[in-house]
Amino acid sequence: MPKMPWHPASGTGIVTAENAKKVIRLARYGCTNRPFFHIVVMESFKEVRAPPIEQVGTFDEVVNERNEKLVSLNFERIQYWIANGAQMSKPVAELLGLSGFFPIHPRSYMLAWRNRQAADAEAAAAAAAAATAESAKQETEAKDS
């Protein structure tokens, strides 16, 4: 059965040749120990050192005084580039999932699960330490009386 010449936005996976080489990814800016990322559309070839075609957002991964990581996205331009066949890197797909543009990325679920496991283990260790301290306190009180 021949493939239909549908538009790439229809979800068929068919892309045109002029847009098949684009990727939406993070470009690192900022200083040492203070990263700041631009979300850009670039050529996907690593050997091509061309500047970004367009900046479609920013991401500041260092938390601010309110314990927030700041992200700004231009959803209209991202939708345009995706419709024209641009691919996405995994970190950008994760950010778009957390922003509600895409379904939540599985890596986000795994990170949340690991954080919950670590918090539960830390709480159990703290409870065990508190119980040990309480029993030691009771033993010293019993010896003193």
Buried (B, 14 or more C-beta within 10 A) or exposed (E): EEEEEEEBEEEEEBBEEEEBBBBBBBEEEEEEEEBBBBBBBBBBEEEEEEEBBBEBBBBBBEEEEEEEEEBEBBEEBBEBBBBBBBBBBEBBBBBBBBBEBBEBBEEBEEEEEEEEEEEEEEEEEEEEEEEEEEEEEEEEEEEEE
